[in-house]
Amino acid sequence: MRRTAGLLLTLPLLLAVACSSSAKAPSQPSSTASSAAPTVPAPVSEAAPMPTVSGSFGSKATITIPDAQPSGQFVVNTVSEGDKGTVNKGDWVTVNYSAKDWTTGKELPSSYDAGGKPQLYQAGSGQLVPAFDQSVVGKKTGSRLLVVAPPAAAFGSQGSTTLGVNPGDTVVFVLDIMEDIPQDSSLTGTMTQPPANLPQVKDNGKAAPTITIPAGEAPPTELQQAVLIKGEGNQVKAGQTLVVQYTGVLWSNGQQFDSSWSHGGAQALQIGTGSVIEGWDKALVGQTVGSRVELVVPPALGYKDQAQGAVPANSTLVFVIDILEAV
């Protein structure tokens, strides 16, 4: 739930901000680079000469570059195959990476470096360079991939000043596919109902939960929260990007005004940074991944005296939120 726009419909912008805010994250080509970018070649599984990789999945890889020029092919090679589900286009994937510039031999920033963090993005959506965007589609979660990215699949004729990649360089990535979240994901498990004076919640599987406002109850004036399903993942920290499913209704009449389940599925947002309404920032930081949480947000922590789409001014808002991932 964005702070300024009512509906959470600006995910590409939020993701772009998240990517550009970290010096460790692969840069998106600029609009100039995109308009002039050559056609990305179809990936192949192997093309001589090939770099070699040592190290285990989930730790920084050591990449050895051959003493030869790259083939120019876009190579996506499965170093080790995972045993979890297959990544489909549009899934939210969490990928750790190591990288080296073939052209210069220079080691590039890695998500495993101090201060680095995994890359979270939608597979096959064009949000990141093809070396990331296309390589993971069709691969199993838990896999380690060796990707040889010619300029067309990496940073093109623009290079990347953030990563220190020169224009026209071939880049070698090792990608570890850590997590995969399909857009229709929902949490499962036995739900604990909130106190009787708060809205009750009915689980509907792959559809949005039904929220029933308690009859005759005045809306609370303070932020209320109830954990319906307690997740066993890590605690959410301010500044992280979350992947969530959520639905929201008005306390005044129970009318649904927004739901990710009905407009594209699981969404990504930054938490604890003022990117969402204050009630979300206050309540979701400290929750655990895998939790389903009910929030009752008074106007002062929501949209205050401003109407937002289907939300009248001074509305008390009720949400049920599934916290699927935090990066």
PyMOL commands that set and color helices and strands:
alter all, ss='L'
color gray80, all
select helices_A, chain A and resi 11-20+31-36+130-133+151-153+260-262+278-284+299-301
alter helices_A, ss='H'
color red, helices_A
select strands_A, chain A and resi 52-54+62-64+75-80+92-101+107-108+119-122+144-149+171-181+200-204+207-212+224-229+241-250+256-259+267-270+292-297+317-326
alter strands_A, ss='S'
color yellow, strands_A
deselect
rebuild
show_as cartoon
